[in-house]
């Protein structure tokens, strides 16, 4: 499980080491992120006891929060 922090969720990648299919879901210690129609990661689920703002604060870009956020 990936630790959700500004260090791991940087605004811009210096390089990408793998190729392949598009990301379907990213699982972190705070919740789940899934790409939206534009391919940008969106918070779609938070783990019990996690506030969505915690995930936004732990991301170095303006993380989108899904309308139907599941808890």
C-alpha positions as CSV (number, residue, x, y, z in Angstrom):
1,X,0.0,0.0,0.0
2,X,1.4,3.4,-1.0
3,X,1.8,6.0,1.7
4,X,-0.2,9.1,0.6
5,X,2.1,12.1,1.0
6,X,3.2,15.1,-1.0
7,X,6.5,13.3,-1.6
8,X,4.9,10.4,-3.3
9,X,2.1,12.4,-5.0
10,X,4.2,15.0,-6.8
11,X,2.7,17.6,-9.1
12,X,5.0,16.6,-12.0
13,X,7.0,13.5,-12.8
14,X,10.6,13.8,-13.8
15,X,10.4,10.6,-15.8
16,X,8.1,7.5,-16.2
17,X,9.7,4.1,-16.0
18,X,6.9,1.9,-17.2
19,X,4.6,1.7,-20.1
20,X,1.3,-0.1,-20.6
21,X,-2.3,0.3,-19.9
22,X,-3.8,3.3,-18.2
23,X,-3.9,3.3,-14.4
24,X,-7.2,1.9,-13.1
25,X,-6.9,2.5,-9.4
26,X,-4.3,3.7,-6.9
27,X,-4.6,2.4,-3.3
28,X,-3.1,4.5,-0.5
29,X,-3.2,4.5,3.2
30,X,-5.9,7.2,3.0
31,X,-8.2,5.9,0.3
32,X,-8.6,5.1,-3.4
33,X,-7.8,7.3,-6.4
34,X,-9.2,6.6,-9.8
35,X,-8.6,8.4,-13.1
36,X,-11.5,10.5,-14.3
37,X,-12.5,11.0,-18.0
38,X,-9.5,13.3,-18.5
39,X,-7.1,10.8,-16.9
40,X,-6.6,12.9,-13.8
41,X,-6.6,11.0,-10.5
42,X,-9.7,11.7,-8.4
43,X,-10.3,10.6,-4.8
44,X,-13.2,8.1,-4.9
45,X,-13.0,6.4,-1.6
46,X,-11.6,7.2,1.9
47,X,-10.8,4.6,4.5
48,X,-12.7,4.6,7.8
49,X,-11.7,7.6,10.0
50,X,-10.1,9.5,7.1
51,X,-11.4,12.9,6.1
52,X,-11.1,13.8,2.4
53,X,-9.2,16.9,3.3
54,X,-6.4,14.8,4.7
55,X,-5.9,13.3,1.2
56,X,-6.0,16.7,-0.4
57,X,-3.4,18.0,2.1
58,X,-1.2,15.0,1.4
59,X,-1.2,15.6,-2.4
60,X,1.0,18.2,-4.0
61,X,-1.6,19.2,-6.6
62,X,-5.3,20.1,-6.4
63,X,-6.7,16.6,-5.9
64,X,-10.2,16.3,-7.1
65,X,-12.8,14.6,-4.8
66,X,-15.5,12.5,-6.4
67,X,-19.1,13.6,-6.1
68,X,-20.1,10.2,-4.8
69,X,-17.2,9.8,-2.4
70,X,-17.5,6.4,-0.6
71,X,-16.4,5.8,2.9
